[in-house]
């Protein structure tokens, strides 16, 4: 298979890909069948390198956003899947689902990008292969997390908004770091994309969060729930895109000197210490991959997230019963 690493020890492994259904929507029948067959073949090969035991199935759709809305998660939830943040475009997702009491992962792919996979001459081919590898990595990571902490994914509840911010940031950052690290050697090298996205968030995050705070102070219709959602969303996304970049860098054994645009952007920036703290925390988790004993091992990421909020002048307020609001610096 073109552009999949040829490592003798790994390629001798049997594929971990289970029998799955690959659904293609929005394409002509013959094109859809060809694409489904091709994706299945690539997943079979990727399954020699990445554990796909818990893959539930694959949906490829020209209407990516509708496919996210249509997915049967296998449990009652009011949460609506949506594509990425306002600063980046989503092309694929691997959300967890429950099937017969077992946590699995269903892969949803944007047909506009993945349709290039059958043609190695297509300029989008390497991008499609890397996206498929990245989502495959999420399948393995979800399984490893579920095995380490049974009955927590999709089944955990948070005590309050602060706990939710910490927990969701911890999970998102670890998942994307590990997925990027695992997928780093497959297909195209998205380093420039990750660097560009990180620098964009580095430039925009505080400005946008500050604007939300100002709107809250001056606009009576701008309520507390909206403020908390938007401010934590901006800072949470900054930390998450950092994890993408760090995972890919570590997967390729790169340092900041290999990414001068990021190195220069971080120079003397308020976020620089948190970037380095995040890298250390994620590397420690990677060093114990699959052998974690308690969720508290992920807590340093949440601590970093709260410190980043504090840099933005946003602090949680506490009372004897727990969090009940926020304050500004």
C-alpha positions in Angstrom: 0.0 0.0 0.0 1.5 3.3 -1.0 2.6 5.7 1.8 1.9 3.2 4.6 5.2 2.5 6.5 6.7 -0.8 5.5 8.1 -2.1 8.8 8.6 -5.9 8.6 7.6 -6.7 12.2 4.4 -4.7 11.9 3.4 -5.8 8.4 3.6 -9.4 9.5 0.9 -8.8 12.0 -2.6 -9.9 11.2 -5.0 -7.0 10.6 -7.2 -6.0 13.6 -10.0 -4.7 11.3 -13.3 -6.5 12.2 -16.1 -7.1 9.8 -17.8 -3.8 9.4 -20.3 -1.9 7.2 -19.0 1.0 5.1 -21.8 3.3 4.0 -21.3 5.8 1.2 -23.9 8.5 0.7 -24.2 11.3 -1.9 -22.1 9.7 -4.6 -23.2 7.7 -7.7 -23.6 4.0 -7.0 -20.5 2.7 -8.8 -18.3 5.5 -7.4 -19.6 4.8 -3.9 -19.0 1.0 -4.2 -15.4 1.6 -5.4 -14.7 4.1 -2.7 -16.1 1.8 0.0 -14.0 -1.1 -1.2 -10.9 1.1 -1.3 -11.5 2.5 2.2 -12.0 -1.0 3.5 -8.7 -2.2 1.9 -6.8 0.7 3.4 -8.3 0.1 6.8 -7.3 -3.5 6.5 -3.7 -2.5 6.0 -3.8 0.2 8.7 -5.2 -2.5 11.1 -1.8 -4.1 11.0 -0.3 -1.0 12.6 -3.2 0.4 14.6 -5.7 -1.6 16.7 -9.1 -1.3 15.0 -10.8 -4.0 17.1 -13.4 -1.6 18.4 -14.3 0.0 15.0 -18.1 0.0 14.7 -18.4 1.0 11.1 -17.7 3.8 8.6 -20.0 6.5 7.1 -18.7 8.5 4.1 -21.0 11.3 3.2 -21.0 14.3 0.9 -23.1 16.1 3.6 -20.6 15.7 6.4 -22.5 17.8 8.9 -25.7 15.9 8.3 -23.9 12.6 8.8 -22.7 13.8 12.2 -26.2 14.7 13.1 -27.6 11.4 11.9 -25.2 9.1 13.8 -26.9 6.7 16.2 -24.8 6.9 19.3 -26.5 3.9 21.0 -27.5 5.9 24.1 -29.7 8.8 25.0 -28.0 12.2 24.7 -28.9 15.7 23.9 -25.4 16.5 22.7 -25.2 17.3 19.0 -22.0 16.3 17.1 -20.6 19.2 15.1 -17.5 19.8 13.1 -14.4 21.4 14.8 -14.3 25.0 15.8 -15.0 28.2 13.9 -11.3 28.6 13.1 -10.7 25.2 11.4 -12.6 23.0 9.0 -13.6 19.5 10.0 -13.1 16.7 7.5 -13.4 13.5 9.7 -14.5 12.4 13.1 -14.4 9.2 15.1 -17.1 9.5 17.8 -17.7 6.8 20.5 -20.9 4.8 20.4 -22.4 2.0 22.5 -23.2 -1.3 20.7 -24.7 -4.2 22.8 -23.2 -2.6 25.9 -19.7 -2.3 24.4 -18.0 1.0 23.7 -17.0 1.2 20.1 -16.1 4.0 17.6 -17.9 4.9 14.4 -15.8 6.7 11.8 -17.5 9.5 9.8 -15.6 10.9 6.8 -16.3 13.9 4.5 -16.6 12.4 1.0 -15.2 15.6 -0.5 -11.8 14.7 0.9 -11.8 10.9 1.2 -13.0 10.3 -2.4 -9.4 10.9 -3.5 -8.1 7.7 -1.8 -8.5 5.4 -4.8 -6.3 7.6 -6.9 -2.7 8.0 -5.7 -2.1 10.6 -8.5 -4.8 12.9 -7.0 -3.2 15.8 -5.1 -5.6 15.1 -2.2 -4.6 11.4 -1.9 -2.0 11.8 0.8 -4.3 14.1 2.8 -7.1 11.4 2.6 -4.7 8.7 3.7 -3.5 10.7 6.7 -7.0 11.5 7.7 -8.0 7.9 7.6 -5.0 7.0 9.7 -5.7 9.7 12.2 -9.3 8.5 12.7 -8.1 4.9 13.0 -5.8 6.0 15.8 -8.8 7.4 17.6 -10.3 3.9 17.5 -7.3 2.5 19.3 -7.1 5.3 21.8 -10.7 5.0 22.8 -10.3 1.3 23.3 -7.2 1.7 25.4 -9.0 4.3 27.5 -12.0 2.1 28.0 -9.9 -0.8 29.0 -8.0 1.3 31.5 -11.1 3.0 32.9 -14.2 0.8 32.2 -17.6 2.4 32.0 -16.4 6.0 32.0 -16.4 7.1 28.4 -19.9 8.3 27.5 -21.0 7.3 31.0 -19.3 10.0 33.1 -21.0 13.0 34.5 -19.4 16.3 35.7 -20.0 18.0 39.0 -20.2 21.5 37.6 -19.0 23.7 34.7 -15.5 23.9 36.0 -15.2 20.2 36.3 -16.6 19.8 32.8 -14.1 22.2 31.4 -11.2 20.4 33.0 -12.4 16.9 32.1 -13.3 17.6 28.5 -10.0 19.5 27.9 -8.0 16.7 29.4 -9.8 14.1 27.2 -9.6 16.2 24.0 -6.0 17.1 24.4 -4.8 13.6 25.2 -6.9 12.0 22.4 -5.6 14.4 19.8 -2.0 14.3 20.9 -2.0 10.5 20.9 -3.9 10.3 17.6 -1.5 12.7 15.9 1.5 10.9 17.3 0.3 7.5 16.1 -0.7 8.8 12.6 2.3 11.0 12.1 4.0 8.6 9.7 1.1 7.8 7.5 0.3 9.7 4.3 1.1 13.4 3.9 2.9 15.4 6.5 0.4 18.0 7.9 3.0 19.8 10.0 2.5 23.1 8.2 -1.3 22.8 8.7 -0.9 22.2 12.4 1.5 25.0 12.8 -0.7 27.4 10.8 -3.7 26.5 12.9 -1.8 26.8 16.1 -0.5 30.2 15.2 -4.0 31.4 14.2 -5.4 30.3 17.5 -2.5 31.8 19.4 -3.2 35.2 17.7 -7.0 35.1 17.9 -7.9 33.3 21.2 -7.3 36.1 23.7 -8.8 38.8 21.5 -12.0 36.8 20.9 -12.3 35.8 24.6 -11.7 39.4 25.7 -14.4 40.5 23.3 -16.9 38.0 24.9 -16.1 39.4 28.4 -16.5 43.0 27.2 -19.9 42.0 25.6 -21.0 40.4 28.8 -20.2 43.6 30.7 -22.0 45.9 28.3 -24.8 43.9 26.8 -27.6 42.8 29.1 -28.8 40.1 26.7 -25.4 38.4 26.9 -25.9 36.0 29.8 -23.5 34.1 32.0 -24.0 30.7 30.4 -23.1 32.1 27.0 -20.1 33.8 28.4 -18.8 30.7 30.1 -19.4 28.5 27.0 -17.6 30.9 24.6 -14.6 31.9 26.8 -13.9 28.3 27.8 -14.4 27.2 24.2 -11.8 29.6 22.9 -9.2 28.8 25.4 -10.0 25.1 25.3 -9.5 25.1 21.5 -6.1 26.8 21.9 -5.0 24.0 24.2 -6.4 21.4 21.9 -4.7 22.7 18.7 -1.5 22.8 20.8 -2.0 19.0 21.4 -2.4 18.3 17.7 0.9 20.1 16.9 2.7 18.5 19.9 1.5 15.0 19.0 2.7 15.3 15.4 6.0 16.8 16.4 6.7 14.0 18.9 5.5 11.4 16.3 8.1 12.8 13.9 10.8 13.5 16.6 10.8 17.2 15.9 11.7 20.1 18.1 10.6 23.7 17.9 13.7 24.5 16.0 12.2 22.3 13.2 9.1 24.5 13.2 10.6 28.0 13.3 7.2 29.7 12.6 5.9 28.3 15.9 9.1 28.9 17.8 9.0 32.5 16.7 5.3 32.9 17.5 5.9 31.6 21.0 8.9 33.7 21.7 8.0 36.0 24.7 4.3 35.1 24.3 2.2 34.7 27.4 1.2 31.2 26.3 4.7 29.8 25.9 5.1 28.4 29.4 1.8 26.5 29.1 2.8 25.1 25.8 5.9 23.6 27.3 4.0 22.3 30.4 1.4 20.7 28.1 4.1 18.9 26.1 5.7 17.5 29.3 2.3 16.4 30.7 1.3 14.7 27.4 4.7 13.0 27.0 4.4 11.5 30.5 0.9 10.1 29.6 2.4 8.6 26.4 5.1 7.0 28.5 2.5 5.1 30.4 0.3 4.4 27.3 -2.4 1.9 28.2 -1.0 1.4 31.7 -2.7 4.3 33.5 -4.0 3.4 36.9 -6.1 6.4 37.7 -7.8 9.3 35.9 -5.9 11.7 38.2 -2.8 11.0 35.9 -4.6 13.3 33.4 -5.2 16.1 35.9 -2.1 18.1 35.0 -3.8 19.0 31.7 -6.9 20.3 33.5 -4.6 22.4 35.8 -2.9 23.9 32.8 -6.3 24.7 31.2 -7.4 26.5 34.3 -4.1 28.4 34.5 -4.6 29.5 30.9 -8.1 30.8 31.7 -6.5 32.8 34.5 -4.1 34.4 32.1 -7.2 35.5 30.2 -8.5 37.1 33.4 -11.2 34.5 33.9 -11.4 32.6 37.3 -13.8 30.1 38.8 -15.4 31.1 42.1 -16.0 28.6 44.8 -18.1 28.2 47.9 -18.5 25.4 50.4 -20.8 23.6 48.0 -18.6 23.9 45.0 -18.3 26.1 42.0 -21.1 28.6 41.5 -19.8 31.2 39.1 -16.7 33.1 37.9 -14.9 36.4 38.4 -12.7 38.6 36.3 -9.2 39.8 37.1 
